[in-house]
């Protein structure tokens, strides 16, 4: 096993999607070494056999380098689509009348099937229907529960089985399809660390998924439906993390509405201490180009300045021509932003008020101590990861060394801002706590002789949720020799 080192020159994490361009043991290792901290399996694509092979490759790499690596399985969610046409494509002209119904006959320029009774029964005059990722916009003029007549507001060519979006309606549809339930069972059998839930409209969607997961993985809610924005705080309360899924949000909203919503979601997640991932089209041009546009670089930087825990590569790493270069670029942008003298002020623009708990008080105190006196790292002992989340919420200026006896916890904090997890046996007394904190900080190159460490733990030791102790220690030259 290789000796682990603290190799990342940044605190924000990079999440990369695996696919045909990156789904080999060699590419996974190259991407990790280029800067990827966590890997996403998109369950919308690929067979279980391929995903299982990727999990095996990641766990083998984890063993090789001696570091926990995070795996996220992203469920597809419902895919609402129109039926087929007799002679596709057909042209829908602006101002024309167009009907969607439950009939099985192939469609034409006047009608097409919409085999989703749950949509037809919900639509009312005045509602908007979007087809083909928003390229076609229809306005409902008449609805009887079984069919809808619409006026074509924005026309164009349309072909078979294009997607349907209904931005103004909370649809009576579960976030979990039969396929999702099978994929979820598979992902849990593979011992993945995070499950990403698509098509979240309401807190009940998150609660249903959490019941099915049963604590076997952490749950990330994807915010991609406008309806989820209206109940964002409730969804955050039930989730372990959230993702700003900007691609899908951008279909159902106007493009100019997405940036302020991104900031709103990031701020809300940070206030509640939930990790937040910003995703979709971050380096889109790098699917085909070895370098990004300046606008894309600025977009990634903005997400980091806003305080996102993680930034995500989608098609860039899954099917793009330059997955290693895309990962390297994410790493470089993050390091540059975090070295900006104004970064600390910008990332603390969102005020995170501690809850009235001992653990929150100690997290806030650790942040202030690190800001007041020269400190190398905050060492936090945790079994569930909750103490680490509290510490990360404060966005301290120094790395967060997370010591845990639970390998699952170590993997899950891989999406957490600034967290560097080490799996190690739990401590049983104060002296052992301090000694291990010093040794681990030295071993993982977070400290040197003369460095100060902030150490947080709970007494009695080994009791989840008991964080109540904060101690500042200084390392001596003798300890450096012993390490």
C-alpha positions as CSV (number, residue, x, y, z in Angstrom):
1,X,0.0,0.0,0.0
2,X,1.3,3.4,-0.9
3,X,2.0,5.9,1.8
4,X,-0.9,8.4,1.9
5,X,-0.1,12.1,1.5
6,X,-2.1,15.2,1.7
7,X,-1.9,15.9,-2.1
8,X,-4.8,18.2,-2.8
9,X,-4.0,21.9,-2.7
10,X,-7.7,22.9,-2.2
11,X,-10.7,22.2,-0.1
12,X,-13.6,22.1,-2.6
13,X,-14.1,18.5,-4.0
14,X,-14.3,17.3,-7.6
15,X,-16.9,14.8,-8.5
16,X,-16.5,13.1,-11.9
17,X,-19.0,11.0,-13.9
18,X,-17.8,7.6,-15.2
19,X,-18.7,6.4,-18.7
20,X,-17.2,5.0,-21.9
21,X,-14.4,7.6,-21.8
22,X,-13.3,6.9,-18.3
23,X,-14.7,3.4,-17.3
24,X,-11.4,1.5,-17.0
25,X,-9.2,0.8,-14.0
26,X,-6.3,2.8,-15.7
27,X,-8.5,5.8,-16.5
28,X,-10.1,5.8,-13.0
29,X,-6.6,6.0,-11.4
30,X,-5.4,8.7,-13.8
31,X,-8.5,10.8,-13.0
32,X,-8.0,10.4,-9.3
33,X,-4.4,11.4,-9.6
34,X,-5.5,14.4,-11.8
35,X,-7.7,15.7,-9.1
36,X,-11.0,13.7,-8.8
37,X,-12.1,13.1,-5.3
38,X,-15.3,11.2,-5.9
39,X,-16.9,9.2,-8.7
40,X,-20.5,9.3,-10.0
41,X,-22.2,6.4,-11.7
42,X,-25.1,7.6,-13.8
43,X,-27.7,4.9,-13.6
44,X,-29.5,6.4,-16.7
45,X,-26.8,4.8,-18.8
46,X,-24.8,1.5,-18.8
47,X,-25.6,-2.0,-17.6
48,X,-25.2,-3.1,-14.0
49,X,-22.3,-5.3,-15.0
50,X,-20.3,-2.2,-16.2
51,X,-21.2,-0.2,-13.0
52,X,-20.1,-3.2,-10.8
53,X,-16.8,-3.3,-12.7
54,X,-16.2,0.4,-12.0
55,X,-17.0,-0.1,-8.3
56,X,-14.5,-2.9,-8.2
57,X,-11.8,-0.7,-9.9
58,X,-12.4,2.1,-7.4
59,X,-12.2,-0.1,-4.4
60,X,-9.0,-1.6,-5.8
61,X,-7.5,1.9,-6.3
62,X,-8.6,2.8,-2.7
63,X,-6.6,-0.2,-1.4
64,X,-3.6,0.7,-3.6
65,X,-3.3,4.3,-2.5
66,X,-4.5,3.8,1.1
67,X,-7.2,6.5,0.9
68,X,-11.1,6.2,1.1
69,X,-12.7,7.1,-2.2
70,X,-16.3,8.2,-2.5
71,X,-18.8,6.6,-4.9
72,X,-22.2,8.1,-5.8
73,X,-25.0,6.3,-7.7
74,X,-27.3,8.7,-9.5
75,X,-30.8,7.3,-10.0
76,X,-32.5,8.2,-13.3
77,X,-35.9,9.2,-12.1
78,X,-39.1,9.3,-14.2
79,X,-38.6,10.0,-17.9
80,X,-41.8,11.5,-19.3
81,X,-42.0,11.3,-23.1
82,X,-44.4,11.7,-26.0
83,X,-45.2,8.8,-28.3
84,X,-44.2,8.3,-31.9
85,X,-45.1,9.9,-35.2
86,X,-46.2,8.3,-38.5
87,X,-43.7,10.3,-40.5
88,X,-41.1,12.0,-38.2
89,X,-40.0,14.6,-37.8
90,X,-43.0,16.8,-38.0
91,X,-43.0,20.6,-38.0
92,X,-45.1,22.4,-35.3
93,X,-45.7,26.0,-36.5
94,X,-46.0,28.9,-34.2
95,X,-49.7,29.6,-33.3
96,X,-50.9,26.2,-34.5
97,X,-53.2,23.9,-32.5
98,X,-51.7,20.7,-31.2
99,X,-53.3,17.9,-29.1
100,X,-51.8,15.4,-26.7
101,X,-53.9,12.4,-25.7
102,X,-53.9,8.8,-24.6
103,X,-54.6,7.3,-28.1
104,X,-52.1,4.7,-29.3
105,X,-52.2,5.8,-32.9
106,X,-49.0,7.4,-34.3
107,X,-49.0,11.1,-34.3
108,X,-48.9,13.9,-37.0
109,X,-48.6,17.7,-37.0
110,X,-52.0,17.9,-35.2
111,X,-51.6,15.4,-32.4
112,X,-49.4,12.9,-30.6
113,X,-49.9,10.4,-27.8
114,X,-48.8,11.4,-24.3
115,X,-48.9,8.0,-22.4
116,X,-48.8,9.6,-19.0
117,X,-52.3,9.8,-17.4
118,X,-50.8,11.5,-14.4
119,X,-49.8,14.5,-16.6
120,X,-53.1,14.7,-18.5
121,X,-55.2,14.6,-15.3
122,X,-53.2,17.4,-13.8
123,X,-53.0,20.0,-16.6
124,X,-55.3,23.0,-16.7
125,X,-55.7,25.8,-19.2
126,X,-52.9,28.3,-19.0
127,X,-50.3,25.7,-18.0
128,X,-47.1,25.3,-20.1
129,X,-45.8,22.1,-21.7
130,X,-42.2,21.9,-22.8
131,X,-41.0,19.3,-25.4
132,X,-37.5,18.2,-26.4
133,X,-35.6,19.9,-23.5
134,X,-37.7,23.1,-23.9
135,X,-37.1,23.6,-27.6
136,X,-40.9,23.4,-28.2
137,X,-43.2,25.4,-25.9
138,X,-47.0,24.7,-25.8
139,X,-49.7,26.5,-23.8
140,X,-52.7,24.4,-22.7
141,X,-56.0,25.9,-23.9
142,X,-58.3,23.1,-23.1
143,X,-58.1,20.0,-20.8
144,X,-60.5,17.3,-19.8
145,X,-58.3,14.9,-17.9
146,X,-57.8,12.6,-20.8
147,X,-56.4,14.9,-23.4
148,X,-55.2,18.5,-23.7
149,X,-55.4,20.9,-26.6
150,X,-52.6,23.4,-26.8
151,X,-51.4,26.4,-28.7
152,X,-47.8,26.2,-30.1
153,X,-46.0,29.2,-28.6
154,X,-42.6,28.3,-29.8
155,X,-42.6,25.8,-32.6
156,X,-40.0,23.7,-34.5
157,X,-39.3,20.1,-35.6
158,X,-40.2,17.3,-33.2
159,X,-39.6,13.6,-33.5
160,X,-40.4,10.4,-31.6
161,X,-40.3,10.0,-27.9
162,X,-39.0,13.4,-27.0
163,X,-39.0,14.4,-23.3
164,X,-41.9,16.3,-21.7
165,X,-41.5,18.9,-18.9
166,X,-44.3,20.6,-17.0
167,X,-42.7,23.4,-15.1
168,X,-45.7,24.9,-13.3
169,X,-47.3,21.7,-11.9
170,X,-46.4,19.3,-9.0
171,X,-47.0,16.0,-10.8
172,X,-48.5,13.1,-8.9
173,X,-45.5,11.0,-9.8
174,X,-43.1,9.2,-7.5
175,X,-39.4,10.1,-7.8
176,X,-38.7,6.4,-7.9
177,X,-39.7,4.3,-10.9
178,X,-39.5,0.5,-11.0
179,X,-36.1,0.9,-12.8
180,X,-34.9,3.2,-10.0
181,X,-35.9,0.7,-7.3
182,X,-33.9,-2.1,-9.1
183,X,-31.0,0.3,-9.6
184,X,-31.2,1.3,-5.9
185,X,-31.1,-2.3,-4.8
186,X,-28.1,-3.0,-7.0
187,X,-26.2,0.2,-5.8
188,X,-26.7,-0.7,-2.2
189,X,-25.5,-4.3,-2.8
190,X,-22.4,-2.7,-4.3
191,X,-21.9,-0.7,-1.1
192,X,-21.9,2.7,-2.7
193,X,-21.6,5.7,-0.4
194,X,-24.2,8.1,-1.8
195,X,-27.5,7.8,-3.6
196,X,-28.6,10.7,-5.7
197,X,-32.4,11.1,-6.1
198,X,-33.7,12.6,-9.3
199,X,-37.1,14.3,-10.0
200,X,-37.5,15.6,-6.4
201,X,-40.6,17.7,-6.2
202,X,-41.6,17.5,-2.5
203,X,-40.2,16.4,0.9
204,X,-42.2,13.2,0.7
205,X,-40.1,12.1,-2.3
206,X,-36.9,12.3,-0.1
207,X,-38.6,10.5,2.8
208,X,-39.7,7.6,0.5
209,X,-36.1,7.2,-0.8
210,X,-34.7,7.4,2.7
211,X,-36.9,4.6,3.9
212,X,-35.8,2.4,1.1
213,X,-32.1,3.2,1.6
214,X,-32.4,2.3,5.3
215,X,-29.2,4.0,6.4
216,X,-27.0,1.9,4.0
217,X,-25.9,5.0,2.1
218,X,-26.2,8.8,2.4
219,X,-28.9,10.5,0.4
220,X,-28.4,13.4,-2.0
221,X,-31.4,15.2,-3.3
222,X,-31.1,16.7,-6.8
223,X,-32.8,20.1,-7.1
224,X,-33.8,20.1,-10.8
225,X,-37.6,20.9,-10.6
226,X,-38.9,24.4,-9.8
227,X,-41.4,22.8,-7.4
228,X,-38.5,21.7,-5.2
229,X,-37.4,25.3,-4.8
230,X,-40.8,26.1,-3.1
231,X,-40.1,23.6,-0.4
232,X,-36.3,23.7,-0.4
233,X,-35.8,24.0,3.4
234,X,-38.0,20.9,4.0
235,X,-36.2,18.9,1.4
236,X,-32.8,20.0,2.9
237,X,-33.9,18.9,6.4
238,X,-34.6,15.3,5.1
239,X,-31.5,15.1,2.9
240,X,-27.8,14.5,3.7
241,X,-26.8,16.7,0.7
242,X,-28.2,18.4,-2.3
243,X,-27.1,19.0,-5.9
244,X,-27.9,22.0,-8.0
245,X,-28.8,20.2,-11.3
246,X,-28.6,23.2,-13.5
247,X,-29.3,21.4,-16.8
248,X,-32.8,20.3,-15.8
249,X,-33.5,23.5,-14.0
250,X,-32.6,25.4,-17.1
251,X,-35.2,23.5,-19.2
252,X,-38.1,24.4,-17.0
253,X,-36.9,27.9,-16.1
254,X,-35.6,30.8,-18.1
255,X,-31.8,30.7,-18.4
256,X,-31.4,34.0,-16.5
257,X,-33.3,32.5,-13.5
258,X,-30.8,29.7,-12.9
259,X,-27.8,31.7,-11.5
260,X,-29.7,33.4,-8.7
261,X,-31.3,30.1,-7.8
262,X,-27.9,28.4,-7.7
263,X,-26.8,30.9,-5.2
264,X,-30.0,30.5,-3.2
265,X,-29.7,26.7,-3.1
266,X,-26.0,26.8,-2.1
267,X,-26.7,29.4,0.7
268,X,-29.6,27.4,2.0
269,X,-27.7,24.2,2.1
270,X,-24.7,25.8,3.8
271,X,-26.9,27.3,6.5
272,X,-28.3,23.9,7.4
273,X,-24.8,22.3,7.2
274,X,-25.7,20.1,4.1
275,X,-23.0,19.5,1.5
276,X,-24.0,21.0,-1.8
277,X,-22.8,20.0,-5.3
278,X,-23.0,22.3,-8.3
279,X,-23.4,20.3,-11.5
280,X,-24.0,20.3,-15.3
281,X,-22.2,21.9,-18.2
282,X,-19.4,23.3,-16.0
283,X,-16.7,22.6,-18.7
284,X,-19.1,21.6,-21.5
285,X,-16.7,22.6,-24.3
286,X,-14.1,20.2,-23.0
287,X,-16.2,17.3,-24.3
288,X,-14.5,18.0,-27.6
289,X,-11.8,20.6,-26.8
290,X,-8.7,20.1,-24.6
291,X,-9.2,23.6,-23.1
292,X,-12.4,25.3,-21.7
293,X,-13.8,28.7,-22.6
294,X,-13.0,31.6,-20.3
295,X,-16.8,31.8,-19.5
296,X,-16.8,28.2,-18.3
297,X,-13.7,28.8,-16.1
298,X,-15.5,31.8,-14.6
299,X,-18.6,29.7,-14.0
300,X,-16.7,27.0,-12.1
301,X,-14.9,29.7,-10.1
302,X,-18.2,31.4,-9.2
303,X,-19.5,28.1,-7.7
304,X,-16.4,27.8,-5.6
305,X,-16.6,31.4,-4.4
306,X,-20.2,30.8,-3.4
307,X,-19.0,28.0,-1.1
308,X,-20.0,24.8,-2.9
309,X,-18.7,21.7,-1.3
310,X,-18.1,20.0,-4.7
311,X,-18.1,20.7,-8.4
312,X,-19.1,18.1,-10.9
313,X,-18.0,16.8,-14.3
314,X,-20.8,15.1,-16.3
315,X,-20.4,14.4,-20.0
316,X,-16.9,16.0,-19.9
317,X,-15.6,12.9,-18.1
318,X,-18.2,10.3,-19.1
319,X,-18.1,10.6,-22.9
320,X,-15.7,13.4,-23.6
321,X,-12.5,13.3,-25.5
322,X,-10.5,14.9,-22.7
323,X,-11.5,13.5,-19.3
324,X,-8.1,13.8,-17.7
325,X,-7.6,17.3,-18.9
326,X,-11.1,18.2,-17.6
327,X,-10.3,16.8,-14.2
328,X,-6.9,18.6,-14.2
329,X,-8.7,21.9,-15.1
330,X,-11.2,21.6,-12.3
331,X,-8.3,21.0,-9.9
332,X,-6.4,24.0,-11.2
333,X,-9.4,26.4,-11.1
334,X,-10.2,25.3,-7.5
335,X,-6.6,25.8,-6.3
336,X,-6.4,29.2,-8.0
337,X,-9.6,30.4,-6.5
338,X,-8.8,29.3,-3.0
339,X,-5.4,31.0,-3.2
340,X,-7.2,34.3,-4.0
341,X,-6.8,36.6,-0.9
342,X,-10.4,37.6,-1.3
343,X,-11.7,34.0,-1.3
344,X,-12.1,33.8,2.5
345,X,-14.3,36.9,2.6
346,X,-16.4,35.7,-0.4
347,X,-16.9,32.2,0.9
348,X,-18.2,33.6,4.2
349,X,-20.7,35.9,2.5
350,X,-23.3,33.4,3.6
351,X,-23.8,33.6,7.3
352,X,-24.0,30.2,9.1
353,X,-25.5,30.7,12.5
354,X,-24.7,27.8,14.9
355,X,-27.6,25.9,16.4
356,X,-27.9,25.9,20.2
357,X,-25.8,22.7,20.6
358,X,-22.5,22.0,22.2
359,X,-21.2,20.5,18.9
360,X,-22.1,23.6,16.9
361,X,-20.6,25.9,19.5
362,X,-17.3,24.0,19.3
363,X,-17.4,24.1,15.5
364,X,-17.8,27.9,15.6
365,X,-15.1,28.2,18.2
366,X,-12.7,26.1,16.1
367,X,-13.2,28.4,13.2
368,X,-12.5,31.5,15.2
369,X,-9.4,30.0,16.9
370,X,-8.0,29.0,13.5
371,X,-8.6,32.6,12.3
372,X,-7.1,34.1,15.4
373,X,-3.9,32.1,15.9
374,X,-1.7,30.3,13.5
375,X,-3.0,26.7,13.2
376,X,-2.1,23.9,10.8
377,X,-5.3,21.8,11.0
378,X,-8.5,21.0,12.8
379,X,-8.6,17.3,13.9
380,X,-12.0,16.0,14.5
381,X,-13.0,12.6,15.9
382,X,-16.3,11.3,14.6
383,X,-18.2,8.0,14.1
384,X,-21.2,9.3,12.1
385,X,-19.6,12.2,10.3
386,X,-21.9,14.8,11.9
387,X,-19.1,16.6,13.7
388,X,-17.2,16.9,10.4
389,X,-20.2,18.4,8.7
390,X,-20.5,21.0,11.4
391,X,-16.8,21.9,11.1
392,X,-17.0,22.1,7.3
393,X,-20.0,24.3,7.4
394,X,-17.9,27.0,9.0
395,X,-15.4,26.9,6.1
396,X,-12.3,27.2,8.3
397,X,-9.0,28.5,6.8
398,X,-7.2,25.2,7.7
399,X,-7.7,21.6,6.5
400,X,-10.1,19.4,8.4
401,X,-8.5,16.0,9.4
402,X,-11.4,13.6,10.1
403,X,-10.5,10.6,12.1
404,X,-13.1,7.8,12.2
405,X,-13.2,4.1,12.9
406,X,-16.0,3.7,10.3
407,X,-14.9,3.2,6.7
408,X,-18.4,4.1,5.4
409,X,-18.2,7.5,7.3
410,X,-14.7,8.1,5.8
411,X,-16.0,7.5,2.3
412,X,-19.1,9.7,2.8
413,X,-17.2,12.7,3.9
414,X,-15.5,12.7,0.5
415,X,-18.1,15.2,-0.7
416,X,-17.5,17.5,2.3
417,X,-15.6,20.8,1.8
418,X,-12.1,20.6,3.3
419,X,-12.5,17.2,4.8
420,X,-9.6,14.7,4.7
421,X,-10.7,11.4,6.2
422,X,-8.6,8.7,7.8
423,X,-9.9,5.3,9.0
424,X,-8.3,4.6,12.3
425,X,-9.2,2.8,15.6
426,X,-11.2,4.8,18.1
427,X,-9.5,6.3,21.1
428,X,-10.3,5.5,24.7
429,X,-8.8,8.3,26.8
430,X,-7.6,11.9,26.6
431,X,-3.9,11.1,26.2
432,X,-4.5,8.7,23.4
433,X,-6.7,11.2,21.7
434,X,-4.0,13.9,21.7
435,X,-1.3,11.5,20.7
436,X,-3.2,10.1,17.8
437,X,-4.2,13.5,16.6
438,X,-0.5,14.6,16.5
439,X,0.7,11.4,14.8
440,X,-2.0,11.5,12.1
441,X,-1.4,15.2,11.4
442,X,2.3,14.5,10.9
443,X,1.8,11.3,8.9
444,X,-0.6,13.0,6.5
445,X,1.6,16.1,6.1
446,X,-0.8,18.5,7.8
447,X,1.6,19.6,10.5
448,X,5.3,19.8,11.4
449,X,7.4,20.6,14.4
450,X,6.0,23.7,16.2
451,X,2.6,23.5,14.5
452,X,-0.6,24.0,16.5
453,X,-3.6,21.7,16.1
454,X,-7.2,22.1,17.2
455,X,-8.6,18.8,18.4
456,X,-12.3,18.1,18.8
457,X,-13.8,14.9,20.2
458,X,-16.6,13.6,22.5
459,X,-16.4,12.3,26.0
460,X,-17.2,9.6,26.8
461,X,-15.1,8.4,23.9
462,X,-16.7,6.2,21.2
463,X,-20.2,7.7,21.9
464,X,-21.9,9.1,18.7
465,X,-23.2,12.6,19.0
466,X,-21.2,13.5,22.1
467,X,-18.8,16.1,20.8
468,X,-18.1,18.3,23.8
469,X,-14.3,18.7,24.0
470,X,-11.9,21.2,22.2
471,X,-8.2,21.2,22.9
472,X,-5.3,23.1,21.3
473,X,-1.9,21.3,21.1
474,X,1.5,22.1,19.8
475,X,3.8,19.5,18.2
476,X,7.4,19.2,19.4
477,X,10.5,18.1,17.5
478,X,10.5,14.8,19.4
479,X,7.1,14.0,18.2
480,X,8.2,14.6,14.6
481,X,11.0,12.0,15.1
482,X,8.7,9.5,16.6
483,X,6.2,9.8,13.8
